Amino acid sequence: MDLLLTILIVVGALIVLLIGYYIGLKAGRFKAWVEYKENVKEEREDAVKRSRSVLSGQFSEQLAPYLPNFNFSPSEVRFIGKPIDFVVFKGMDEKEIREIVFVEVKTGKASLSGVERSLKKAVEDKRVRWEEYRFNS
């Protein structure tokens, strides 16, 4: 009788452990799913916020030549986008280019990227040249 009681207690304990494990597994998965849903919502909101910021910056960049205090005539400005926003051909309106100016537009606390800094350094070091390419058909 003692052996049968011991077996029943062990089997009962195993069943309770298995049920507890199953409930814990389901509860953990449910908690992870809820956290995932919350994180996805936050991540999407953050992505939308950053996307709006980027689009706003790009819009501001292209609009810059028409804003007050822009130092150049909009008709002498050409948008490039990357690695620099604009190239200005000063004097183009008068049909004689006197100066070429690279212009990078920044908003807020934005700073130059590594490529933009290297371009600035190349210009400052006068590592700029002219090359003509001819295509012969």
Kinemage of the C-alpha trace (Angstrom):
@kinemage 1
@onewidth
@group {chain A} dominant
@subgroup {mainchain}
@vectorlist {calphas} color= white
{ca met a 1} P 0.000 0.000 0.000
{ca asp a 2} L 2.863 2.374 0.806
{ca leu a 3} L 4.369 1.724 -2.625
{ca leu a 4} L 1.085 2.458 -4.374
{ca leu a 5} L 0.655 5.670 -2.387
{ca thr a 6} L 4.233 6.733 -3.194
{ca ile a 7} L 3.675 6.046 -6.901
{ca leu a 8} L 0.427 8.024 -6.849
{ca ile a 9} L 2.139 10.948 -5.106
{ca val a 10} L 5.046 10.910 -7.593
{ca val a 11} L 2.686 10.663 -10.585
{ca gly a 12} L 0.498 13.419 -9.127
{ca ala a 13} L 3.539 15.617 -8.538
{ca leu a 14} L 4.719 15.018 -12.136
{ca ile a 15} L 1.277 15.887 -13.476
{ca val a 16} L 1.208 19.091 -11.387
{ca leu a 17} L 4.730 19.959 -12.613
{ca leu a 18} L 3.760 19.340 -16.255
{ca ile a 19} L 0.586 21.416 -15.901
{ca gly a 20} L 2.600 24.204 -14.221
{ca tyr a 21} L 5.220 24.056 -16.966
{ca tyr a 22} L 2.540 24.207 -19.673
{ca ile a 23} L 0.753 27.144 -17.976
{ca gly a 24} L 4.097 28.968 -17.496
{ca leu a 25} L 5.025 28.370 -21.139
{ca lys a 26} L 1.687 29.727 -22.361
{ca ala a 27} L 1.867 32.714 -19.978
{ca gly a 28} L 5.428 33.494 -21.123
{ca arg a 29} L 4.470 33.322 -24.775
{ca phe a 30} L 1.458 35.545 -24.165
{ca lys a 31} L 3.575 38.081 -22.267
{ca ala a 32} L 6.174 38.058 -25.072
{ca trp a 33} L 3.424 38.572 -27.674
{ca val a 34} L 1.981 41.522 -25.732
{ca glu a 35} L 5.455 43.100 -25.385
{ca tyr a 36} L 6.097 42.492 -29.091
{ca lys a 37} L 2.858 44.250 -30.035
{ca glu a 38} L 3.732 47.210 -27.776
{ca asn a 39} L 7.282 47.378 -29.167
{ca val a 40} L 6.083 47.202 -32.775
{ca lys a 41} L 3.739 50.112 -32.143
{ca glu a 42} L 6.525 52.174 -30.529
{ca glu a 43} L 9.030 51.225 -33.258
{ca arg a 44} L 6.560 52.228 -35.977
{ca glu a 45} L 5.848 55.551 -34.292
{ca asp a 46} L 9.595 56.178 -33.961
{ca ala a 47} L 10.182 55.236 -37.615
{ca val a 48} L 7.412 57.571 -38.766
{ca lys a 49} L 8.832 60.371 -36.603
{ca arg a 50} L 12.349 59.872 -38.041
{ca ser a 51} L 10.984 59.600 -41.580
{ca arg a 52} L 9.108 62.881 -41.159
{ca ser a 53} L 12.287 64.485 -39.850
{ca val a 54} L 14.282 63.279 -42.861
{ca leu a 55} L 11.593 64.392 -45.314
{ca ser a 56} L 11.356 67.766 -43.597
{ca gly a 57} L 15.130 68.161 -43.891
{ca gln a 58} L 15.097 67.207 -47.573
{ca phe a 59} L 12.244 69.606 -48.240
{ca ser a 60} L 14.094 72.391 -46.414
{ca glu a 61} L 17.236 71.663 -48.405
{ca gln a 62} L 15.501 72.030 -51.746
{ca leu a 63} L 13.578 75.086 -50.611
{ca ala a 64} L 16.659 76.834 -49.155
{ca pro a 65} L 17.575 78.899 -52.263
{ca tyr a 66} L 14.173 80.602 -52.096
{ca leu a 67} L 14.302 81.410 -48.387
{ca pro a 68} L 15.380 84.765 -46.934
{ca asn a 69} L 19.082 85.186 -46.144
{ca phe a 70} L 20.217 82.590 -48.709
{ca asn a 71} L 23.363 84.195 -50.089
{ca phe a 72} L 22.972 83.226 -53.744
{ca ser a 73} L 20.598 83.766 -56.645
{ca pro a 74} L 18.290 80.728 -56.999
{ca ser a 75} L 18.852 80.742 -60.777
{ca glu a 76} L 22.593 80.157 -60.207
{ca val a 77} L 22.051 77.235 -57.825
{ca arg a 78} L 21.956 73.570 -58.871
{ca phe a 79} L 20.688 70.893 -56.488
{ca ile a 80} L 22.861 67.781 -56.287
{ca gly a 81} L 21.685 66.167 -53.046
{ca lys a 82} L 24.642 63.870 -52.325
{ca pro a 83} L 27.391 64.309 -51.237
{ca ile a 84} L 26.625 68.029 -51.144
{ca asp a 85} L 23.282 69.802 -51.446
{ca phe a 86} L 24.056 72.545 -53.964
{ca val a 87} L 26.652 73.826 -56.371
{ca val a 88} L 26.406 77.551 -56.999
{ca phe a 89} L 27.758 79.030 -60.232
{ca lys a 90} L 28.179 82.683 -59.220
{ca gly a 91} L 27.941 84.946 -62.225
{ca met a 92} L 25.954 82.515 -64.377
{ca asp a 93} L 23.128 85.072 -64.588
{ca glu a 94} L 25.600 87.490 -66.222
{ca lys a 95} L 26.940 84.683 -68.491
{ca glu a 96} L 30.384 84.726 -66.873
{ca ile a 97} L 31.031 82.356 -63.997
{ca arg a 98} L 33.355 84.011 -61.461
{ca glu a 99} L 33.174 81.478 -58.674
{ca ile a 100} L 31.930 77.984 -57.920
{ca val a 101} L 30.579 77.443 -54.397
{ca phe a 102} L 29.594 74.192 -52.728
{ca val a 103} L 26.684 74.672 -50.306
{ca glu a 104} L 25.530 72.187 -47.671
{ca val a 105} L 22.227 72.960 -45.925
{ca lys a 106} L 21.823 71.845 -42.311
{ca thr a 107} L 18.901 72.262 -39.930
{ca gly a 108} L 18.911 72.299 -36.149
{ca lys a 109} L 22.001 70.786 -34.562
{ca ala a 110} L 22.924 68.616 -37.550
{ca ser a 111} L 26.615 68.381 -38.352
{ca leu a 112} L 28.607 67.447 -41.447
{ca ser a 113} L 28.952 63.755 -42.264
{ca gly a 114} L 32.378 62.225 -42.825
{ca val a 115} L 31.998 62.452 -46.598
{ca glu a 116} L 30.853 66.085 -46.362
{ca arg a 117} L 33.855 66.928 -44.165
{ca ser a 118} L 36.225 65.265 -46.637
{ca leu a 119} L 34.668 67.229 -49.526
{ca lys a 120} L 35.036 70.467 -47.572
{ca lys a 121} L 38.702 69.633 -46.901
{ca ala a 122} L 39.343 68.825 -50.586
{ca val a 123} L 37.911 72.215 -51.605
{ca glu a 124} L 39.804 74.075 -48.879
{ca asp a 125} L 43.046 72.320 -49.925
{ca lys a 126} L 42.312 73.327 -53.552
{ca arg a 127} L 42.225 69.697 -54.691
{ca val a 128} L 39.684 70.622 -57.387
{ca arg a 129} L 40.244 70.348 -61.133
{ca trp a 130} L 38.571 70.512 -64.522
{ca glu a 131} L 38.298 67.554 -66.849
{ca glu a 132} L 36.702 67.348 -70.256
{ca tyr a 133} L 35.298 64.081 -71.559
{ca arg a 134} L 34.585 63.691 -75.232
{ca phe a 135} L 32.480 60.881 -76.583
{ca asn a 136} L 33.337 59.914 -80.162
{ca ser a 137} L 30.550 58.049 -81.909
